[in-house]
Amino acid sequence: MIYPDLDMQIPDELGKVHFVGIGGSGMSGIARMMHAAGVRVSGSDRSANYNTKALAELGIQVSIGHAAENVGDADTLVVTGALWQDNPEYQLALATGMPVLHRSQALAWLARGKRLVSIAGAHGKTTSTGMVVTGLLGLGADPSFVNGGIIESLGTSSGPGSDDLFVIEADESDKSFLLYDTAIALITNVDPEHLDFYGSRENFMQAFVDFARGASEQIVISADDPGALEVLESLRAQGGELPAIRTFGESEGADVRLVALDDSGPVAFEVEVLGADGGVERHRAQLSVFGRHNAVNAVGALAVLTGLGFDAAASLRAISEFGGTKRRFEFHAEVGGVRVYDDYAHHPTEVAALLDSARAVVGEGRLIAIHQPHLYSRTSLFHREFAEVLEQGADRTVVLSVDGAREDPVAGVTGALVADDFSDQSRVAYIDDWQRAADYLAEIAEPGDVMVTMSCGTVYQIIPQVVEALHGRFDADGE
């Protein structure tokens, strides 16, 4: 893995920029923004996907597969943190002395001179970013933005705007969120992870304290999340001047408080907004997405928008137009009455929230989870927690092999760790072959069931096999 040098001076002029891993959700958004700004851009990725195709249609040269010659006449290399150190394009840049920017540094370059809204947190930051962007656009603003996922209603993860506002999803995994000159910091939650980088829970928590303290105008932070409350307590205990602080959530005393929640379908709720004069406004909202967590995300987005000076009622109406982001409970197919969804959930807290939301969709059917553990380090650390939330939230679970991504395999760390921790082994199956897994899923499926793939890895790629197997099962049955 490649980490950003937080002390590096980012050049004012980048020349031609080559992106290694350009097909990633974050990287593709930054590349698109640089292209829109008139920068000559090229890139490469190990395989083609939706993003590489979209970039090529813009006229950006995209090479599939990594080779030194892909770099061409580039002046600056941009890399994703997940890149292997032996990547030939990266090694060429090191050998020739070409400036190498981490993707977060490229994003900081794009956002220079802007009034930056940085959205961070262990969970919910992609959705929250999409809600803030959707809200601003609905209110007549024209922000620039770079999100970690495609905003469904916009069909893109990034876009240039004419306003001074710039909204970004800020990544905490490698401290890169400390690079940004943030005006308004939104912290959705603080759930310690990435301890392989931080070394300790204390270091992780302090990074969020530093991120919040770096905001020049306002800190918007959860009033519900224990980690966020710990950060808030540390901010105040460590002293020094702080920007304005606004809290949001369901807790008593939250400045923007979620009340009267109805998550039996697309989530509806009421919200109480504390005004500067001490008065409280109450408004009702109806979203088009599911789940309590999305109601909380919406209230956090509302806190940002009202903190920017927008009317609360108008802001809620604008946020309600948010239709989700790709790979966030995204519907793919229905075969024989079995619906197949995909989601990015890859941490126990996210999986629990996803399964809770999915229950509103299932109705009388069963919920079948297709879990691909992501990273050997995360699987080793959280296999018991994954088993617990999957067994509690899903009726049946199929566990696949680990997607190691940037990590080398670790002996004894497989998807079996998760499956073996189920107390009721009849409700789980560990299957490391995707075709066998797809066939098994089709075999156990019944009309009314909902299947959900879950991981930030490659698990979505099993969906065509699952759909084909379902057709084989139900078409053969004449259903």
C-alpha positions in Angstrom: 0.0 0.0 0.0 1.2 3.5 -0.8 0.6 6.2 1.9 0.5 10.0 1.2 3.4 12.1 2.4 1.5 14.7 4.4 4.4 17.1 4.4 5.0 17.0 0.6 4.7 20.3 -1.2 2.1 19.8 -4.0 3.3 21.5 -7.2 1.3 24.4 -8.6 1.7 23.0 -12.1 1.2 19.3 -12.8 1.6 19.2 -16.6 0.2 16.0 -18.1 -1.1 13.7 -15.4 -1.2 9.9 -15.5 -3.5 8.0 -13.1 -2.5 4.5 -12.0 -5.8 2.8 -11.1 -7.9 5.3 -12.9 -11.0 3.0 -12.8 -11.5 3.3 -9.1 -14.5 5.2 -7.9 -12.4 8.0 -6.2 -9.6 8.0 -8.8 -12.0 8.2 -11.8 -13.8 11.2 -10.2 -10.5 13.1 -9.7 -9.4 12.3 -13.2 -12.7 13.5 -14.6 -12.3 16.8 -12.7 -8.8 17.4 -13.9 -9.9 16.7 -17.4 -12.7 19.3 -17.0 -10.1 21.8 -15.7 -8.1 21.5 -18.9 -5.4 19.2 -17.6 -4.2 16.5 -20.0 -5.0 13.2 -18.4 -4.3 9.6 -19.1 -4.6 6.5 -17.0 -4.5 2.7 -16.6 -6.2 0.0 -14.6 -5.9 -3.7 -14.3 -9.3 -4.3 -15.9 -12.1 -2.4 -17.7 -15.2 -1.3 -15.8 -18.0 1.3 -16.0 -15.6 4.1 -15.0 -12.8 3.3 -17.5 -15.4 3.2 -20.3 -17.0 6.6 -19.2 -13.5 8.2 -19.0 -12.6 6.9 -22.5 -15.8 8.4 -23.9 -14.6 11.8 -22.6 -11.5 11.4 -24.7 -9.2 10.3 -21.9 -6.6 7.7 -23.0 -7.1 4.7 -20.8 -4.9 1.6 -20.9 -6.1 -1.7 -19.6 -3.3 -3.5 -17.8 -0.2 -2.0 -16.2 3.0 -1.4 -18.1 5.7 1.3 -18.0 5.0 2.4 -21.5 1.5 3.5 -20.4 3.0 6.5 -18.7 4.0 8.0 -22.0 4.9 11.7 -21.9 3.2 12.3 -18.5 4.8 14.8 -16.1 3.0 13.7 -12.9 1.9 10.4 -11.7 -1.2 10.0 -9.5 -1.5 6.7 -7.5 -4.2 5.1 -5.4 -3.2 3.9 -2.0 -4.1 0.3 -2.9 -1.4 0.1 -5.5 1.2 -2.6 -5.2 4.7 -1.2 -4.7 6.1 -3.2 -7.7 3.6 -1.6 -10.2 5.8 -1.0 -13.3 4.3 2.5 -13.9 5.0 3.5 -10.3 8.5 2.1 -10.4 9.2 4.0 -13.6 8.2 7.3 -11.9 10.5 6.5 -9.0 13.3 5.7 -11.3 13.0 8.9 -13.4 12.2 11.2 -10.5 8.7 12.0 -11.8 6.5 13.7 -9.1 4.2 11.1 -7.6 1.0 12.3 -5.9 -1.3 10.2 -3.8 -4.9 10.6 -5.0 -5.7 12.6 -1.9 -3.0 15.1 -2.9 -4.5 15.3 -6.4 -7.8 16.1 -4.8 -6.3 18.7 -2.5 -4.8 20.3 -5.7 -8.2 20.4 -7.3 -9.8 21.9 -4.2 -7.3 24.6 -3.6 -8.8 28.1 -3.0 -12.3 26.6 -2.6 -14.6 26.7 0.5 -14.3 23.0 1.3 -17.0 20.8 2.9 -15.1 17.6 3.9 -17.2 14.6 4.9 -15.5 11.9 6.9 -16.4 8.9 9.0 -16.1 5.1 9.2 -19.6 4.6 7.6 -22.0 6.7 5.6 -19.7 9.2 4.2 -20.4 8.4 0.5 -24.1 8.6 1.0 -23.8 11.7 3.2 -21.6 13.4 0.5 -24.3 12.5 -2.1 -27.0 13.9 0.1 -25.1 17.2 0.6 -24.4 17.5 -3.1 -28.0 16.7 -4.1 -29.2 19.2 -1.5 -27.0 22.0 -2.7 -28.0 21.4 -6.3 -31.7 21.4 -5.4 -31.2 24.6 -3.5 -29.8 26.3 -6.6 -26.2 26.2 -5.6 -23.5 24.9 -8.1 -20.8 23.2 -6.1 -17.9 21.2 -7.3 -17.7 17.7 -5.8 -15.8 14.5 -5.7 -17.6 11.5 -4.1 -16.4 8.0 -3.5 -19.4 6.6 -5.4 -21.6 7.4 -8.3 -24.6 9.5 -7.3 -27.5 7.8 -9.1 -29.5 10.9 -10.0 -26.4 12.6 -11.5 -24.8 9.5 -13.1 -21.3 10.5 -11.9 -19.1 10.7 -8.8 -17.7 14.1 -9.5 -18.5 17.4 -11.2 -17.1 20.9 -11.6 -19.2 23.8 -10.3 -19.2 27.6 -10.6 -19.6 28.3 -6.9 -16.8 28.5 -4.4 -18.2 25.5 -2.5 -16.4 22.2 -3.1 -17.8 19.0 -1.4 -15.6 15.9 -1.0 -15.6 12.5 0.7 -12.5 12.6 2.9 -10.7 9.4 3.5 -9.6 8.6 7.0 -7.8 5.3 6.3 -4.4 6.8 5.8 -4.7 10.3 7.4 -5.2 11.8 4.0 -8.2 13.7 5.3 -5.7 15.9 7.1 -4.4 17.2 3.8 -7.5 19.3 3.0 -8.0 23.0 3.9 -11.5 22.2 5.3 -14.0 24.9 6.0 -16.9 22.7 7.3 -16.1 19.2 8.6 -18.9 16.6 8.8 -18.1 13.5 10.9 -20.7 10.8 10.5 -19.3 8.4 13.0 -15.9 7.3 14.4 -15.5 3.5 14.4 -11.8 2.6 14.9 -10.4 0.7 11.9 -7.3 0.8 9.8 -5.2 0.0 12.9 -2.6 -1.6 10.7 -1.8 1.9 9.5 -2.5 3.9 12.7 -0.9 1.4 15.1 -3.3 2.1 17.9 -6.9 3.1 18.6 -5.5 6.3 20.3 -3.8 7.4 17.1 -6.9 6.7 15.1 -9.1 8.8 17.4 -6.5 11.6 17.5 -6.5 11.8 13.7 -10.3 12.6 13.9 -9.6 15.2 16.6 -7.0 16.8 14.3 -9.4 16.7 11.3 -12.2 18.4 13.2 -9.9 21.0 14.7 -8.6 21.8 11.2 -12.1 23.1 10.1 -12.1 26.9 9.8 -15.8 27.5 10.0 -17.8 24.6 11.5 -17.7 21.1 12.9 -20.8 19.0 12.3 -20.7 15.8 14.3 -22.9 12.9 15.4 -24.5 13.2 18.8 -25.3 9.4 18.8 -22.0 7.7 17.9 -19.8 6.8 20.9 -16.6 7.4 18.9 -17.8 10.8 17.6 -18.7 11.8 21.2 -15.3 10.7 22.3 -13.7 12.9 19.6 -15.9 15.8 20.7 -14.9 15.3 24.4 -11.2 15.2 23.3 -11.6 18.4 21.3 -12.9 20.3 24.2 -10.5 18.7 26.7 -7.4 19.5 24.6 -8.4 23.2 24.7 -7.6 25.9 22.2 -9.9 27.8 19.9 -12.5 25.7 18.1 -14.9 26.6 15.3 -18.6 26.4 15.8 -19.9 22.9 16.6 -23.3 21.5 15.6 -24.4 18.1 16.6 -27.0 15.9 14.9 -28.8 12.6 15.5 -31.5 11.0 17.6 -30.0 12.0 21.0 -31.6 14.5 23.3 -29.9 17.8 23.0 -28.7 17.3 19.4 -28.8 20.6 17.5 -30.5 18.9 14.5 -32.5 16.1 16.0 -34.2 13.1 14.3 -37.6 12.2 15.7 -40.7 10.3 14.8 -38.8 7.8 12.6 -40.7 5.4 10.3 -38.4 2.9 8.5 -41.0 0.4 7.5 -40.5 1.4 3.9 -38.6 4.3 2.3 -37.6 6.1 5.4 -39.7 9.0 6.7 -39.1 11.1 9.8 -39.5 14.5 11.5 -36.6 16.7 12.5 -36.2 19.4 15.1 -33.7 22.2 14.2 -32.3 24.4 16.9 -32.0 28.0 15.6 -29.5 30.6 16.6 -32.1 32.3 18.7 -32.7 29.2 20.7 -36.0 28.5 19.0 -36.8 25.0 17.5 -38.3 24.4 14.0 -39.9 21.1 13.3 -40.2 19.7 9.8 -41.2 16.4 8.1 -39.2 14.5 5.5 -39.8 11.6 3.2 -36.8 10.0 1.5 -36.7 7.6 -1.4 -34.0 5.4 0.3 -34.4 2.8 3.0 -33.0 2.5 6.5 -32.6 4.3 9.8 -29.0 5.0 9.0 -30.0 6.9 5.9 -32.4 9.0 8.0 -29.4 9.8 10.3 -27.3 10.6 7.2 -30.0 13.0 5.9 -30.1 14.8 9.2 -26.3 15.2 9.1 -26.6 16.6 5.6 -29.3 18.9 6.8 -27.0 20.2 9.6 -24.4 21.0 7.0 -26.8 22.8 4.7 -28.4 24.9 7.5 -24.9 25.6 8.8 -24.2 27.1 5.3 -27.2 29.3 5.8 -29.9 27.5 3.8 -33.5 27.2 5.0 -34.2 24.0 6.8 -37.5 23.1 5.1 -36.1 23.9 1.6 -33.0 21.9 2.4 -35.0 18.8 3.5 -37.0 19.0 0.3 -33.8 19.1 -1.7 -32.2 16.2 0.2 -35.3 14.1 -0.4 -34.4 14.0 -4.1 -31.4 11.9 -3.3 -31.9 8.5 -4.9 -28.8 6.7 -3.6 -25.4 5.9 -4.9 -24.2 2.9 -6.9 -23.3 -0.1 -4.8 -25.4 1.1 -1.9 -28.3 -1.4 -1.8 -28.4 -1.3 -5.6 -31.1 -3.4 -7.3 -29.8 -5.6 -10.1 -32.4 -8.3 -11.0 -35.5 -10.2 -10.2 -35.8 -13.9 -11.3 -38.6 -16.2 -10.2 -39.7 -13.7 -7.5 -36.1 -13.6 -6.1 -34.6 -10.0 -6.0 -30.9 -9.5 -6.1 -29.2 -6.4 -4.7 -25.6 -5.3 -4.2 -24.0 -3.2 -1.4 -20.6 -1.9 -0.5 -20.9 -2.8 3.2 -17.6 -4.2 4.4 -17.5 -3.5 8.1 -19.7 -5.2 10.8 -21.4 -1.9 11.6 -22.2 -1.3 7.9 -23.4 -4.9 7.4 -25.7 -4.6 10.4 -27.2 -1.4 9.1 -27.6 -2.9 5.6 -29.4 -6.0 6.8 -31.7 -3.8 9.0 -32.6 -1.7 6.0 -33.1 -4.7 3.7 -35.8 -6.1 6.1 -38.1 -3.3 5.0 -37.8 -4.6 1.4 -38.0 -8.3 2.1 -41.6 -8.5 3.3 -42.6 -12.1 3.9 -39.6 -13.6 2.2 -36.1 -14.4 3.5 -33.0 -12.3 3.5 -30.0 -14.2 2.1 -26.6 -12.5 2.6 -23.7 -13.1 0.2 -20.7 -12.0 2.2 -17.2 -11.5 0.7 -14.7 -10.8 3.4 -12.5 -7.9 2.4 -8.8 -7.7 3.4 -7.1 -10.4 5.5 -6.4 -7.9 8.3 -10.0 -6.9 8.6 -11.2 -10.5 8.4 -8.7 -11.6 11.1 -9.8 -8.7 13.3 -13.6 -8.8 12.9 -14.6 -12.4 11.9 -16.6 -12.9 15.1 -18.4 -9.6 14.7 -19.2 -10.3 11.1 -20.6 -13.7 12.1 -22.7 -12.2 14.8 -24.3 -9.5 12.7 -24.9 -11.8 9.8 -26.5 -14.5 11.9 -28.7 -11.9 13.6 -29.7 -10.0 10.5 -29.9 -12.6 7.7 -31.9 -15.8 7.4 -29.2 -17.5 5.4 -25.6 -16.5 4.6 -23.1 -17.7 2.0 -19.5 -16.7 2.8 -17.1 -16.4 -0.1 -13.3 -16.4 -0.1 -11.4 -13.3 1.1 -10.8 -10.5 -1.4 -7.3 -9.5 -0.2 -7.1 -6.5 -2.5 -3.7 -4.8 -1.6 -2.8 -7.4 1.0 -0.8 -10.6 0.7 -2.6 -13.8 1.8 -2.3 -14.7 5.5 -2.1 -18.4 6.4 -5.3 -19.5 8.1 -7.3 -16.4 7.3 -10.1 -17.4 5.0 -13.9 -16.9 4.8 -14.2 -20.0 6.9 -13.3 -17.9 10.0 -16.6 -16.1 9.6 -18.7 -19.1 8.8 -17.2 -21.2 11.7 -18.2 -18.5 14.2 -22.0 -19.0 13.5 -23.7 -20.7 16.4 -26.2 -22.2 14.0 -24.3 -23.9 11.2 -27.4 -24.7 9.3 -27.8 -21.0 8.4 -24.4 -20.5 6.9 -22.2 -22.0 4.1 -18.6 -21.2 3.3 -18.1 -21.8 -0.5 -14.8 -20.6 -2.0 -15.8 -21.3 -5.6 -18.1 -18.7 -7.1 -19.9 -21.0 -9.5 -20.7 -23.5 -6.8 -21.8 -20.6 -4.6 -24.2 -19.3 -7.4 -25.6 -22.8 -7.9 -26.1 -23.2 -4.1 -27.9 -19.9 -3.9 -30.2 -20.8 -6.7 -30.9 -24.1 -5.0 -32.0 -22.6 -1.7 -33.8 -19.6 -3.1 -37.6 -19.3 -3.0 -40.0 -16.7 -4.5 -40.1 -13.6 -2.2 -36.5 -13.9 -1.1 -34.0 -11.1 -1.3 -30.3 -11.7 -1.9 -27.7 -9.1 -1.1 -24.0 -9.2 -2.1 -21.9 -7.3 0.3 -18.3 -6.1 0.2 -16.2 -3.3 -1.1 -14.3 -5.9 -3.1 -15.2 -7.7 -6.3 -18.3 -9.5 -5.0 -20.7 -7.6 -7.3 -19.1 -9.6 -10.2 -20.8 -12.8 -9.0 -24.2 -11.3 -9.7 -24.4 -12.4 -13.4 -23.6 -16.0 -12.2 -26.2 -15.9 -9.5 -28.8 -14.5 -12.0 -28.0 -17.2 -14.5 -28.3 -19.9 -11.9 -31.6 -18.5 -10.8 -32.9 -18.6 -14.4 -31.7 -22.2 -14.6 -33.6 -23.0 -11.5 -36.9 -21.1 -12.1 -37.1 -21.3 -15.8 -36.6 -25.0 -15.6 -39.4 -25.2 -13.0 -41.7 -23.2 -15.3 -42.0 -20.4 -12.8 
